[in-house]
Amino acid sequence: MKTIENVDEVTKVNKRGYDIAVFDKRRRFHSVEELNTYFHTLDDGDETKDYSDYRNSTPELQNWFFAMKDIVRPLNGEFVPPESEIGQRAYHEADYVFGRESIWVEFAYSDMDRLYDTVKDQARRNDVAFWDVSGTGAVFYPDGTVLQTYKQQLLDEYQRKFAEENDKEFKRRNKMSLLLLIPWGIAMIVCLITGQLLIGMFVLALLFIIAYPMNKWIDRAPKDVKKKLDLWYQQMVEQQAKAYEAEENQLKAQPMVYPAFESFAMADMESIVNEKDVCVAFYEYYGDHLYYIHYVDDKAKEIFVENAESHEIVSLDYDELDEYYQQLEGLSEMLDSLEVAYVGTISMEDFKSL
């Protein structure tokens, strides 16, 4: 039974480049929608930032880069090899893009068979998450958790359908072949019994002539099944891509909500971080929530969350709060990533009124 061993047979990825990303393991995604939405809201247009500088990234991501830079030499940034060595195929090479919470890498597609396990293993060793962007789209966390994205789920369904359909088609073609060959076999036996050897040899020759293309037709069953399922797969991918695009456009069109307190004042994050006791309000773009957090000595002490649509307000325990919001430094990182907006302070009196 034929199996699909090479994902590219199905996914038809770009043969010129293969993209992967590693990112902060604390950024937990529970669905492909969260994953795609988050990375589409990251700032990728800051002309003042040098995205070839590894110092942009967190210490864990930097550790991953330092483990990788001698295995896959960067074509940009501080560690670019001499020009005479670039493109000589003596080393693996790649373009690196360094963000605060993620590093994006584009390898030569031909290198990925040799590098994939190494890249993934170094992510685990350096305690960062690995995203197989150009492949199945799956996310692998260092603790062994795997986010099966829609593309991976489709591939799993493809494998199941292929095994099932291929088995059915193989049996169907064998049955049809037997039904077609039985009359020829009977005719040949009759010729032998009646002593008409010349006619029998003629029938036998025709039998061999028919059997050859029929055997080829049976052998072609996996290819025909794959062709049909490839069309199904591509239609499903395109359908889901349109759904993601519509959802993303809807999210981007969603108006951000301003904290509705008279005491609310927009503030520079640097000045907020220096406060020992401060009540902070901000809007979370992805969740469409307003957060009100009382920080004492840089740590969240009291937390309230307001649904921007229903205006329902609930309190959260410290452990229920996103790790990035538990401290002011983490909130500052979220502001840099454009996931939050309208960060400012409110009075303790307004906070208590919640």
Residue frames as qw, qx, qy, qz and C-alpha x, y, z in Angstrom:
[[0.000, 0.888, 0.461, 0.000, 0.00, 0.00, 0.00],
 [0.413, 0.437, -0.027, 0.799, 1.42, 3.36, -0.99],
 [0.343, -0.771, -0.392, 0.367, 1.68, 6.04, 1.72],
 [0.245, 0.899, 0.002, 0.364, 2.41, 9.75, 1.52],
 [0.754, -0.298, -0.196, 0.552, 5.89, 10.15, 2.97],
 [0.339, 0.028, 0.057, 0.939, 6.68, 13.61, 1.63],
 [0.088, 0.672, 0.509, -0.530, 4.38, 16.36, 2.83],
 [0.048, 0.468, -0.303, -0.829, 5.35, 18.44, -0.21],
 [0.045, 0.182, 0.882, 0.431, 3.47, 15.97, -2.42],
 [0.074, -0.693, -0.715, 0.045, 0.35, 17.36, -0.83],
 [0.180, -0.802, -0.254, 0.510, 1.14, 20.90, 0.32],
 [0.564, 0.614, 0.251, 0.492, 3.06, 22.05, -2.78],
 [0.368, -0.828, -0.068, 0.417, 5.19, 24.48, -0.77],
 [0.321, 0.921, -0.214, -0.053, 7.48, 27.11, -2.25],
 [0.945, 0.046, -0.039, 0.320, 10.64, 25.30, -3.35],
 [0.406, 0.684, -0.197, 0.573, 12.78, 28.44, -3.19],
 [0.004, -0.442, 0.537, -0.719, 12.53, 29.05, 0.54],
 [0.596, -0.406, -0.693, -0.005, 11.32, 27.38, 3.73],
 [0.159, -0.614, 0.222, -0.741, 10.17, 29.59, 6.62],
 [0.606, -0.392, -0.655, 0.223, 10.26, 28.67, 10.29],
 [0.156, -0.730, 0.159, -0.646, 9.86, 30.74, 13.43],
 [0.531, -0.233, -0.691, 0.432, 10.83, 30.34, 17.05],
 [0.219, -0.658, -0.056, -0.718, 9.08, 32.34, 19.74],
 [0.183, -0.366, 0.627, -0.663, 8.71, 32.84, 23.47],
 [0.294, -0.162, -0.942, -0.030, 7.23, 29.67, 25.02],
 [0.074, 0.317, 0.613, -0.720, 5.05, 31.76, 27.33],
 [0.435, 0.269, -0.191, -0.838, 3.03, 32.81, 24.32],
 [0.311, 0.110, 0.942, -0.061, 0.53, 29.93, 24.40],
 [0.458, 0.151, -0.339, -0.808, -1.89, 29.51, 21.51],
 [0.507, 0.073, 0.790, -0.336, -4.90, 27.24, 21.79],
 [0.666, 0.569, 0.477, -0.066, -6.05, 27.47, 18.19],
 [0.549, 0.207, 0.384, 0.713, -4.73, 28.35, 14.76],
 [0.041, 0.873, 0.337, 0.352, -6.95, 31.44, 14.83],
 [0.479, -0.855, 0.030, 0.198, -5.10, 32.77, 17.87],
 [0.695, -0.222, 0.353, 0.585, -1.75, 31.95, 16.28],
 [0.421, 0.471, 0.439, 0.638, -2.47, 33.68, 12.97],
 [0.109, -0.925, -0.279, -0.234, -4.17, 36.70, 14.51],
 [0.568, -0.748, 0.065, 0.338, -1.38, 37.31, 16.98],
 [0.602, -0.184, 0.388, 0.673, 1.44, 37.20, 14.43],
 [0.291, 0.620, 0.461, 0.564, -0.53, 39.41, 12.03],
 [0.223, -0.946, -0.198, -0.125, -0.82, 42.09, 14.71],
 [0.693, -0.428, 0.060, 0.576, 2.90, 42.20, 15.46],
 [0.129, 0.917, -0.116, -0.359, 4.71, 45.34, 14.41],
 [0.787, 0.074, 0.414, 0.451, 6.57, 44.63, 11.17],
 [0.421, 0.746, 0.252, 0.450, 6.92, 48.15, 9.87],
 [0.390, -0.884, 0.006, 0.257, 8.99, 50.07, 12.41],
 [0.645, 0.691, -0.119, 0.305, 11.55, 51.80, 10.20],
 [0.136, -0.841, 0.428, -0.302, 13.62, 52.79, 13.24],
 [0.787, -0.383, 0.473, -0.101, 14.28, 49.18, 14.28],
 [0.291, 0.547, -0.750, -0.231, 17.09, 47.07, 12.87],
 [0.919, -0.084, 0.121, -0.367, 15.49, 43.65, 12.49],
 [0.800, 0.364, -0.447, 0.168, 18.86, 42.05, 11.73],
 [0.008, 0.551, -0.608, 0.572, 20.03, 42.73, 15.31],
 [0.585, -0.198, -0.785, 0.036, 19.70, 39.66, 17.55],
 [0.147, -0.041, -0.567, 0.809, 19.61, 41.95, 20.61],
 [0.459, -0.198, -0.190, -0.845, 15.99, 42.76, 19.75],
 [0.746, -0.193, -0.574, -0.278, 14.98, 39.32, 20.99],
 [0.721, -0.627, 0.141, -0.260, 14.55, 37.82, 24.46],
 [0.228, -0.640, 0.733, -0.016, 17.53, 36.07, 26.11],
 [0.731, 0.031, 0.677, -0.078, 16.06, 32.61, 25.38],
 [0.711, 0.680, 0.175, -0.043, 15.65, 33.45, 21.70],
 [0.158, 0.866, -0.474, -0.019, 19.18, 34.85, 21.60],
 [0.514, -0.406, 0.755, -0.022, 20.46, 31.59, 23.07],
 [0.795, 0.362, 0.485, -0.031, 18.71, 29.68, 20.27],
 [0.501, 0.858, -0.111, -0.025, 20.30, 31.97, 17.70],
 [0.102, -0.766, 0.635, -0.005, 23.79, 31.52, 19.15],
 [0.674, -0.126, 0.728, -0.020, 23.30, 27.75, 19.05],
 [0.722, 0.541, 0.431, -0.002, 22.24, 28.00, 15.39],
 [0.238, 0.918, -0.158, -0.274, 24.47, 30.69, 13.88],
 [0.148, -0.579, 0.755, 0.271, 27.44, 28.38, 13.28],
 [0.507, 0.184, 0.840, 0.054, 25.18, 25.66, 11.87],
 [0.355, 0.722, 0.516, 0.293, 23.17, 28.00, 9.67],
 [0.389, -0.197, -0.030, 0.900, 25.18, 31.15, 9.03],
 [0.187, 0.796, 0.420, -0.394, 23.19, 34.40, 8.90],
 [0.492, 0.422, 0.387, 0.656, 23.13, 36.38, 5.66],
 [0.052, -0.800, -0.105, -0.588, 22.33, 39.57, 7.55],
 [0.617, -0.780, -0.033, -0.098, 23.37, 41.24, 10.78],
 [0.292, -0.842, 0.454, -0.006, 26.52, 41.12, 12.86],
 [0.631, -0.328, 0.695, 0.109, 27.62, 37.58, 12.04],
 [0.759, 0.620, -0.012, -0.199, 27.51, 37.63, 8.24],
 [0.819, -0.181, 0.343, 0.423, 30.38, 35.51, 6.84],
 [0.164, -0.490, 0.408, 0.753, 32.95, 37.00, 4.43],
 [0.611, 0.538, -0.048, -0.579, 31.50, 37.71, 0.98],
 [0.315, 0.470, -0.782, -0.262, 33.86, 35.17, -0.60],
 [0.085, -0.036, 0.975, -0.204, 32.24, 32.37, 1.47],
 [0.524, 0.332, 0.402, -0.673, 28.60, 33.27, 0.75],
 [0.755, 0.470, -0.053, -0.454, 26.79, 31.06, -1.74],
 [0.250, 0.535, -0.798, -0.118, 29.60, 28.50, -1.97],
 [0.879, -0.156, -0.302, -0.335, 27.45, 25.78, -0.34],
 [0.439, 0.270, -0.734, 0.442, 30.24, 25.06, 2.14],
 [0.044, 0.121, 0.693, -0.709, 27.82, 26.09, 4.90],
 [0.012, -0.676, -0.727, -0.121, 24.08, 26.32, 5.38],
 [0.108, 0.031, -0.046, 0.993, 22.85, 29.92, 5.12],
 [0.088, -0.678, -0.726, -0.069, 19.65, 31.76, 6.00],
 [0.037, -0.510, -0.007, -0.859, 18.06, 35.17, 6.50],
 [0.332, -0.406, -0.729, 0.439, 17.14, 35.93, 10.12],
 [0.167, -0.615, -0.158, -0.754, 14.56, 38.50, 11.29],
 [0.363, -0.148, -0.714, 0.581, 14.72, 39.33, 15.00],
 [0.357, -0.654, -0.241, -0.621, 11.60, 40.54, 16.80],
 [0.322, -0.535, 0.512, -0.589, 11.09, 40.93, 20.51],
 [0.746, -0.154, 0.515, -0.392, 9.14, 37.68, 20.96],
 [0.903, 0.281, 0.324, -0.005, 10.10, 35.78, 17.82],
 [0.153, -0.550, 0.612, 0.547, 12.86, 35.04, 15.32],
 [0.805, 0.499, 0.195, -0.253, 11.89, 34.30, 11.73],
 [0.337, -0.474, 0.694, 0.423, 14.24, 32.35, 9.48],
 [0.793, 0.524, -0.001, -0.310, 14.11, 31.59, 5.76],
 [0.555, -0.363, 0.687, 0.296, 16.29, 28.65, 4.69],
 [0.344, 0.329, -0.679, -0.558, 17.03, 27.34, 1.25],
 [0.866, -0.042, 0.035, -0.497, 14.33, 24.75, 0.68],
 [0.807, 0.302, -0.506, 0.038, 16.92, 22.13, -0.30],
 [0.181, 0.421, -0.697, 0.552, 18.54, 22.45, 3.16],
 [0.591, -0.374, 0.218, -0.681, 15.48, 21.69, 5.24],
 [0.928, -0.048, -0.349, -0.123, 15.65, 17.90, 5.03],
 [0.668, 0.163, -0.498, 0.529, 19.03, 18.08, 6.75],
 [0.096, 0.301, -0.357, 0.879, 18.26, 20.98, 9.09],
 [0.545, -0.490, -0.324, -0.599, 14.67, 20.46, 10.23],
 [0.799, -0.410, -0.426, 0.108, 15.40, 18.14, 13.18],
 [0.538, 0.012, -0.290, 0.791, 18.36, 20.27, 14.28],
 [0.109, -0.390, -0.046, -0.913, 16.37, 23.51, 14.25],
 [0.678, -0.488, -0.329, -0.439, 13.51, 21.89, 16.16],
 [0.802, -0.265, -0.421, 0.331, 15.84, 20.19, 18.68],
 [0.366, 0.142, -0.240, 0.888, 17.71, 23.44, 19.38],
 [0.360, -0.498, -0.148, -0.775, 14.38, 25.14, 20.06],
 [0.810, -0.452, -0.354, -0.120, 13.57, 22.48, 22.66],
 [0.725, -0.079, -0.341, 0.594, 17.05, 22.67, 24.19],
 [0.216, 0.145, -0.140, 0.955, 16.87, 26.46, 24.49],
 [0.002, 0.476, 0.719, -0.505, 13.34, 26.47, 25.89],
 [0.278, 0.353, -0.102, -0.887, 11.56, 28.24, 23.03],
 [0.700, 0.393, 0.530, -0.273, 8.62, 27.24, 20.85],
 [0.199, -0.220, 0.701, 0.648, 9.12, 26.13, 17.24],
 [0.591, 0.549, 0.309, -0.504, 6.64, 26.92, 14.44],
 [0.463, 0.017, 0.739, 0.488, 6.86, 24.95, 11.21],
 [0.298, 0.568, 0.090, -0.762, 5.51, 27.82, 9.08],
 [0.404, 0.450, -0.534, -0.590, 6.15, 26.48, 5.57],
 [0.141, 0.066, -0.985, -0.072, 5.46, 22.85, 6.42],
 [0.252, -0.469, -0.844, -0.070, 2.47, 21.57, 8.34],
 [0.198, -0.649, -0.062, -0.732, 2.09, 24.80, 10.31],
 [0.752, -0.503, -0.421, 0.061, 2.29, 22.90, 13.61],
 [0.080, -0.794, 0.373, -0.474, 3.72, 24.55, 16.75],
 [0.823, -0.122, -0.503, 0.233, 5.99, 22.53, 19.05],
 [0.341, -0.853, 0.208, -0.337, 6.52, 23.73, 22.63],
 [0.246, 0.535, -0.762, 0.269, 9.59, 22.66, 24.64],
 [0.484, -0.215, 0.689, -0.494, 7.43, 20.77, 27.16],
 [0.193, 0.050, 0.959, 0.200, 6.20, 18.48, 24.38],
 [0.400, 0.608, 0.502, -0.467, 2.86, 20.20, 23.77],
 [0.239, 0.048, 0.639, 0.730, 1.95, 20.42, 20.08],
 [0.411, 0.517, 0.242, -0.711, -0.56, 22.79, 18.52],
 [0.424, 0.229, 0.790, 0.379, -2.08, 20.92, 15.60],
 [0.188, 0.389, -0.084, -0.898, -2.97, 23.66, 13.16],
 [0.728, 0.441, 0.225, -0.474, -5.70, 23.41, 10.57],
 [0.518, 0.613, -0.546, -0.242, -3.14, 22.51, 7.92],
 [0.024, -0.320, 0.931, -0.174, -1.84, 19.65, 10.06],
 [0.566, 0.185, 0.645, -0.479, -5.39, 18.48, 10.71],
 [0.692, 0.562, -0.115, -0.439, -6.04, 18.54, 6.97],
 [0.334, 0.533, -0.773, -0.086, -2.92, 16.48, 6.34],
 [0.287, -0.112, 0.892, -0.331, -4.00, 13.94, 8.95],
 [0.671, 0.396, 0.394, -0.488, -7.40, 13.76, 7.27],
 [0.540, 0.630, -0.441, -0.342, -5.67, 13.46, 3.89],
 [0.055, 0.382, -0.921, 0.060, -3.62, 10.48, 5.12],
 [0.465, 0.124, 0.774, -0.411, -6.73, 8.79, 6.49],
 [0.671, 0.555, 0.118, -0.478, -8.71, 9.40, 3.29],
 [0.382, 0.609, -0.642, -0.265, -5.82, 8.25, 1.12],
 [0.128, -0.221, 0.957, -0.134, -5.41, 4.95, 2.96],
 [0.529, 0.313, 0.653, -0.443, -9.15, 4.33, 2.87],
 [0.607, 0.654, -0.025, -0.451, -9.75, 5.40, -0.76],
 [0.232, 0.581, -0.748, -0.221, -6.62, 3.68, -2.07],
 [0.285, -0.078, 0.940, -0.168, -7.66, 0.38, -0.49],
 [0.589, 0.478, 0.487, -0.433, -11.16, 0.65, -1.95],
 [0.507, 0.714, -0.260, -0.407, -9.91, 1.60, -5.42],
 [0.028, 0.467, -0.876, -0.121, -7.31, -1.17, -5.46],
 [0.400, 0.128, 0.881, -0.220, -9.93, -3.79, -4.60],
 [0.573, 0.616, 0.258, -0.475, -12.39, -2.36, -7.13],
 [0.399, 0.681, -0.497, -0.361, -9.87, -2.49, -9.98],
 [0.110, -0.282, 0.953, 0.009, -8.78, -6.01, -9.08],
 [0.510, 0.312, 0.720, -0.352, -12.39, -7.16, -9.05],
 [0.565, 0.692, 0.000, -0.450, -13.11, -5.55, -12.43],
 [0.189, 0.599, -0.734, -0.260, -9.96, -7.11, -13.90],
 [0.286, -0.071, 0.949, -0.107, -10.95, -10.56, -12.72],
 [0.568, 0.500, 0.505, -0.415, -14.45, -10.18, -14.17],
 [0.487, 0.733, -0.261, -0.397, -12.97, -9.18, -17.53],
 [0.112, 0.536, -0.826, -0.133, -10.35, -11.94, -17.58],
 [0.576, -0.020, 0.763, -0.294, -12.57, -14.85, -16.51],
 [0.782, 0.510, 0.183, -0.310, -14.32, -15.18, -19.94],
 [0.439, 0.711, -0.539, -0.099, -10.94, -15.26, -21.70],
 [0.215, -0.409, 0.866, -0.193, -9.73, -17.94, -19.32],
 [0.712, 0.192, 0.583, -0.341, -12.85, -20.05, -19.89],
 [0.695, 0.656, -0.120, -0.270, -12.48, -19.69, -23.67],
 [0.212, 0.652, -0.728, -0.002, -8.88, -20.88, -23.50],
 [0.435, -0.189, 0.839, -0.266, -9.80, -23.95, -21.39],
 [0.769, 0.411, 0.336, -0.356, -12.57, -24.86, -23.85],
 [0.549, 0.712, -0.397, -0.183, -10.08, -24.65, -26.74],
 [0.029, -0.509, 0.852, -0.116, -7.66, -26.93, -24.93],
 [0.600, 0.035, 0.722, -0.344, -10.39, -29.49, -24.10],
 [0.754, 0.552, 0.233, -0.271, -11.68, -29.56, -27.69],
 [0.769, -0.038, 0.413, 0.486, -8.16, -29.81, -29.11],
 [0.407, 0.842, 0.189, 0.299, -8.27, -26.47, -30.93],
 [0.668, -0.404, -0.060, 0.623, -4.74, -25.54, -29.92],
 [0.357, 0.303, 0.248, 0.848, -4.25, -22.87, -32.56],
 [0.249, -0.741, -0.309, -0.543, -7.30, -20.96, -31.40],
 [0.702, -0.640, -0.248, 0.189, -6.25, -21.57, -27.79],
 [0.614, -0.129, 0.017, 0.778, -2.81, -20.03, -28.43],
 [0.100, 0.515, 0.286, 0.802, -4.48, -17.09, -30.12],
 [0.491, -0.767, -0.319, -0.262, -6.76, -16.58, -27.08],
 [0.741, -0.462, -0.153, 0.463, -3.74, -16.86, -24.76],
 [0.451, 0.168, 0.123, 0.868, -1.87, -14.21, -26.76],
 [0.165, -0.663, -0.298, -0.667, -4.88, -11.87, -26.55],
 [0.667, -0.670, -0.321, 0.053, -5.07, -12.56, -22.82],
 [0.649, -0.260, -0.063, 0.713, -1.45, -11.42, -22.34],
 [0.213, 0.388, 0.245, 0.862, -2.07, -8.34, -24.51],
 [0.382, -0.720, -0.316, -0.485, -5.07, -7.34, -22.40],
 [0.743, -0.532, -0.316, 0.256, -3.46, -8.25, -19.07],
 [0.556, 0.052, -0.105, 0.823, -0.52, -5.85, -19.45],
 [0.053, -0.446, -0.077, -0.890, -2.48, -2.56, -19.71],
 [0.643, -0.595, -0.364, -0.317, -4.93, -3.87, -17.13],
 [0.753, -0.319, -0.319, 0.478, -2.08, -4.44, -14.68],
 [0.312, 0.200, -0.038, 0.928, -0.80, -0.93, -15.37],
 [0.344, -0.569, -0.287, -0.689, -4.30, 0.40, -14.69],
 [0.750, -0.548, -0.368, 0.046, -4.34, -1.38, -11.32],
 [0.653, -0.137, -0.197, 0.719, -0.87, -0.05, -10.42],
 [0.130, 0.385, 0.111, 0.907, -1.99, 3.48, -11.28],
 [0.423, -0.686, -0.577, -0.132, -4.70, 3.42, -8.59],
 [0.489, -0.556, -0.288, 0.608, -2.63, 5.30, -5.93],
 [0.237, -0.045, 0.221, 0.945, -1.78, 8.09, -8.39],
 [0.191, -0.478, -0.566, -0.644, -5.40, 8.49, -9.44],
 [0.493, -0.685, -0.523, 0.124, -6.57, 8.55, -5.81],
 [0.463, -0.390, -0.115, 0.787, -3.87, 11.07, -4.91],
 [0.114, 0.211, 0.372, 0.897, -4.84, 13.32, -7.82],
 [0.343, -0.638, -0.561, -0.402, -8.44, 13.40, -6.63],
 [0.570, -0.664, -0.371, 0.310, -7.46, 14.05, -2.99],
 [0.426, -0.091, 0.041, 0.899, -4.93, 16.74, -3.98],
 [0.091, -0.458, -0.396, -0.791, -7.79, 18.68, -5.53],
 [0.543, -0.684, -0.475, -0.109, -9.86, 18.22, -2.34],
 [0.621, -0.409, -0.235, 0.626, -6.94, 19.33, -0.18],
 [0.272, 0.098, 0.150, 0.946, -6.25, 22.49, -2.19],
 [0.268, -0.587, -0.456, -0.612, -9.92, 23.44, -2.16],
 [0.621, -0.651, -0.418, 0.126, -10.06, 23.01, 1.62],
 [0.540, -0.247, -0.096, 0.799, -6.88, 25.08, 2.13],
 [0.080, 0.295, 0.286, 0.908, -8.22, 27.88, -0.10],
 [0.429, -0.654, -0.504, -0.367, -11.56, 27.78, 1.69],
 [0.633, -0.595, -0.327, 0.371, -9.92, 28.05, 5.09],
 [0.436, -0.032, 0.048, 0.898, -7.54, 30.79, 3.90],
 [0.113, -0.506, -0.366, -0.773, -10.54, 32.87, 2.82],
 [0.578, -0.682, -0.439, -0.087, -12.18, 32.28, 6.20],
 [0.624, -0.385, -0.189, 0.653, -8.99, 33.40, 8.02],
 [0.256, 0.200, 0.196, 0.925, -8.69, 36.47, 5.79],
 [0.305, -0.640, -0.427, -0.561, -12.30, 37.45, 6.47],
 [0.657, -0.637, -0.359, 0.183, -11.80, 36.97, 10.21],
 [0.564, -0.184, -0.050, 0.804, -8.58, 38.96, 10.15],
 [0.076, 0.388, 0.285, 0.873, -10.17, 41.83, 8.22],
 [0.473, -0.700, -0.435, -0.312, -13.07, 41.86, 10.64],
 [0.684, -0.509, -0.265, 0.451, -10.66, 41.98, 13.56],
 [0.427, 0.006, 0.079, 0.901, -8.63, 44.81, 12.01],
 [0.114, -0.515, -0.370, -0.765, -11.81, 46.77, 11.32],
 [0.529, -0.627, -0.560, 0.113, -12.89, 46.38, 14.92],
 [0.002, 0.825, -0.124, 0.551, -12.75, 49.78, 16.65],
 [0.496, 0.012, -0.649, 0.577, -10.53, 49.90, 19.70],
 [0.427, -0.775, -0.426, -0.186, -12.21, 50.90, 22.94],
 [0.170, 0.540, -0.360, 0.741, -11.04, 53.75, 25.10],
 [0.356, -0.304, -0.758, 0.454, -11.20, 53.23, 28.90],
 [0.170, -0.691, -0.376, -0.593, -14.29, 55.24, 29.96],
 [0.537, -0.620, -0.395, 0.415, -13.06, 56.91, 33.14],
 [0.082, 0.984, 0.033, 0.154, -12.69, 60.65, 33.65],
 [0.488, -0.775, 0.368, 0.158, -9.49, 60.03, 35.55],
 [0.880, 0.143, 0.320, 0.321, -7.98, 57.99, 32.70],
 [0.092, 0.912, -0.285, -0.282, -4.83, 59.58, 31.34],
 [0.879, 0.414, -0.148, 0.187, -2.62, 58.20, 28.60],
 [0.447, -0.811, 0.364, 0.096, 0.86, 57.72, 29.95],
 [0.463, 0.625, -0.628, -0.021, 4.30, 56.79, 28.73],
 [0.933, -0.167, -0.318, -0.025, 5.07, 53.20, 29.63],
 [0.559, 0.290, -0.469, 0.619, 8.49, 54.17, 30.96],
 [0.194, -0.421, 0.330, -0.822, 6.93, 56.45, 33.55],
 [0.832, -0.292, -0.112, -0.458, 4.36, 53.81, 34.54],
 [0.853, 0.076, -0.466, 0.221, 7.07, 51.16, 35.06],
 [0.315, 0.333, -0.485, 0.745, 8.80, 53.44, 37.56],
 [0.521, -0.480, 0.066, -0.703, 5.66, 53.73, 39.73],
 [0.011, 0.185, -0.913, 0.364, 5.60, 51.67, 42.93],
 [0.237, 0.415, 0.800, -0.362, 1.80, 51.76, 43.29],
 [0.224, 0.274, -0.312, -0.882, -0.29, 52.43, 40.20],
 [0.606, 0.392, 0.636, -0.273, -3.67, 51.54, 38.65],
 [0.037, -0.309, 0.631, 0.711, -3.25, 50.83, 34.95],
 [0.673, 0.473, 0.443, -0.356, -5.93, 50.59, 32.27],
 [0.011, 0.415, -0.665, -0.620, -5.42, 49.35, 28.72],
 [0.807, 0.343, 0.067, -0.477, -7.24, 47.83, 25.74],
 [0.481, -0.235, 0.808, 0.247, -6.29, 44.36, 24.45],
 [0.378, 0.391, -0.438, -0.716, -6.63, 44.24, 20.67],
 [0.302, 0.070, -0.913, -0.265, -7.04, 40.50, 20.16],
 [0.116, -0.306, -0.898, 0.295, -9.32, 39.68, 23.07],
 [0.181, -0.563, -0.348, -0.727, -11.38, 42.89, 22.68],
 [0.588, -0.621, -0.482, 0.191, -11.11, 43.46, 26.42],
 [0.010, -0.813, 0.234, -0.533, -10.34, 46.37, 28.70],
 [0.733, -0.180, -0.529, 0.388, -8.01, 45.54, 31.56],
 [0.249, -0.837, 0.160, -0.460, -7.82, 47.41, 34.87],
 [0.846, -0.083, -0.415, 0.324, -4.89, 46.26, 36.99],
 [0.367, -0.900, 0.181, -0.153, -3.57, 47.55, 40.28],
 [0.788, 0.300, -0.375, 0.386, 0.22, 47.06, 40.30],
 [0.495, -0.843, 0.197, -0.068, 2.25, 47.21, 43.52],
 [0.407, -0.619, 0.624, 0.249, 6.04, 46.99, 43.23],
 [0.232, 0.418, -0.700, -0.530, 5.75, 45.98, 39.55],
 [0.033, -0.086, -0.995, -0.044, 3.41, 43.06, 40.32],
 [0.438, -0.349, -0.440, -0.702, -0.34, 42.78, 39.61],
 [0.088, -0.037, 0.766, -0.635, -2.26, 42.82, 42.88],
 [0.464, 0.449, 0.598, -0.475, -5.90, 43.29, 41.80],
 [0.065, -0.079, 0.704, 0.703, -7.28, 42.59, 38.32],
 [0.513, 0.516, 0.494, -0.477, -10.54, 43.42, 36.56],
 [0.187, -0.023, 0.720, 0.668, -11.42, 42.67, 32.93],
 [0.454, 0.505, 0.307, -0.667, -14.24, 44.32, 30.97],
 [0.500, 0.334, 0.714, 0.359, -15.73, 42.82, 27.82],
 [0.065, -0.226, 0.172, 0.957, -15.64, 45.75, 25.37],
 [0.251, -0.239, -0.661, -0.666, -18.88, 44.64, 23.70],
 [0.497, -0.559, -0.648, -0.145, -21.08, 43.57, 26.60],
 [0.070, -0.672, 0.296, -0.675, -19.30, 45.75, 29.21],
 [0.874, -0.443, -0.182, -0.088, -19.48, 42.87, 31.67],
 [0.092, 0.734, -0.567, 0.362, -16.71, 43.19, 34.26],
 [0.935, -0.276, -0.223, 0.011, -15.17, 40.23, 36.07],
 [0.294, -0.817, 0.492, -0.058, -12.28, 39.95, 38.52],
 [0.854, 0.311, -0.410, 0.078, -9.35, 37.63, 37.90],
 [0.773, -0.578, 0.158, 0.210, -6.89, 35.91, 40.19],
 [0.105, -0.782, 0.511, 0.341, -3.20, 36.51, 39.60],
 [0.450, -0.167, 0.841, 0.250, -2.71, 33.00, 38.15],
 [0.533, 0.596, 0.600, -0.021, -5.55, 33.55, 35.66],
 [0.180, 0.913, -0.093, -0.355, -3.90, 36.65, 34.22],
 [0.792, 0.561, -0.110, 0.215, -1.74, 36.40, 31.08],
 [0.778, -0.309, -0.066, 0.543, 1.90, 36.03, 32.17],
 [0.416, 0.355, 0.126, 0.828, 2.82, 39.15, 30.20],
 [0.238, -0.726, -0.174, -0.622, 0.36, 41.26, 32.20],
 [0.743, -0.525, -0.373, 0.179, 1.44, 39.98, 35.61],
 [0.512, -0.489, -0.022, 0.706, 4.29, 42.49, 35.71],
 [0.223, 0.882, 0.052, -0.412, 4.64, 45.98, 34.24],
 [0.170, -0.530, 0.665, 0.498, 7.73, 44.97, 32.31],
 [0.342, 0.201, 0.887, 0.235, 5.73, 42.31, 30.47],
 [0.291, 0.800, 0.468, -0.236, 2.95, 44.79, 29.72],
 [0.006, 0.784, -0.308, -0.539, 5.59, 47.07, 28.20],
 [0.251, -0.190, 0.845, 0.432, 6.61, 44.23, 25.83],
 [0.328, 0.535, 0.778, 0.016, 2.97, 43.77, 24.78],
 [0.176, 0.876, 0.133, -0.429, 2.71, 47.46, 23.98],
 [0.100, -0.577, 0.604, 0.540, 5.79, 47.16, 21.75],
 [0.243, 0.064, 0.919, 0.305, 4.17, 44.23, 19.92],
 [0.330, -0.032, -0.278, -0.901, 0.99, 46.25, 19.24],
 [0.320, -0.313, -0.891, -0.078, -1.20, 43.73, 21.03],
 [0.217, -0.698, -0.564, 0.385, -2.41, 46.35, 23.50],
 [0.199, 0.501, 0.198, 0.818, -3.31, 50.00, 23.08],
 [0.329, -0.731, -0.120, -0.586, -4.47, 53.02, 25.08],
 [0.685, -0.246, -0.527, 0.439, -2.25, 52.28, 28.05],
 [0.036, -0.626, 0.136, -0.767, -2.69, 54.79, 30.84],
 [0.197, -0.068, -0.774, 0.599, -3.53, 55.27, 34.49],
 [0.401, -0.634, -0.418, -0.512, -6.76, 55.72, 36.42],
 [0.240, -0.564, 0.439, -0.657, -7.34, 56.93, 39.94],
 [0.095, 0.023, -0.948, 0.303, -7.58, 54.53, 42.86],
 [0.427, 0.238, 0.439, -0.754, -11.10, 55.84, 43.45],
 [0.675, 0.355, -0.299, -0.574, -12.22, 54.80, 39.94],
 [0.385, 0.253, -0.887, -0.019, -10.45, 51.46, 40.33],
 [0.124, 0.047, 0.833, -0.537, -12.30, 50.75, 43.58],
 [0.564, 0.268, 0.147, -0.767, -15.60, 51.56, 41.86],
 [0.490, 0.246, -0.741, -0.388, -15.14, 48.50, 39.63]]
